[in-house]
């Protein structure tokens, strides 16, 4: 079908931006003047990659944290490293379940008797004989014993890295957090590979699969609860299913353990 003609002149009608004398065909592959070229599939793909839509609540929260972090803080970010006496008493009262308090860097700040007994492979790791505090992320990657303790090691590694990624948005000026991530990235190829994915995930509840040297394999549901009065720390509580092997094993650990709360760090 030919180009439309101008009724007044009989010539070829020109649209806005079409230069006079443009009766000749536009060479193939050349854009028409004044006409915006249509986006190609590859253009749309590049746009989607550049504007990735958050796929879950954790990613959305992380983006909000990053936006907030763009505003310089009035002072340094403070992540609580001390556990209040009321929280220590609460831990002491949990005599039938393992529990501990940790911060966003996975430092264990305090644990009850069963928490210390359950996580004995972590507390007894040579990594923390020379330096503290006890840190489950630092244990998970550099210490080969972590693969014996965490029989779900791959999932545990994914969860820890994704949580730390989210923590960098919540506490972007936490120097200890930055140092931890730099250390693990340097010392562990497994950590570095996961860190490059930019996954973000909350760490609120689930099931952990452990192998304890004294009582064998354990499958333990857990809840991770924030402490609203304290910025950063949360309490992790493990509750075995009633009348299960896991409950029996926890009972054996309780019988072998002593009494009193373990203050792992920050409570001197």
Secondary structure, DSSP 8 states (H G I E B T S, - for coil): ----B-TTTSSB---TT--TTTTS---TT---TT------HHHHHHHHHHT----SHHHHHHHHHHHHHTS--SS------S--HHHHHHHHH--SS-EEEE-TT-BEEEE-HHHHHHTHHHHT-THHHHS-S-BHHHHHHH-TTHHHHBTTHHHHHHHHHHHHHHHHHHTTT-HHHHHHHHHHHHH-HHHHHHHTTT-----SEEEEEEEETTTEEEEEEEEEEE-TTSSS-EEEEEE--TTSHHHHHHHHHHHHS-SS-B--SS--
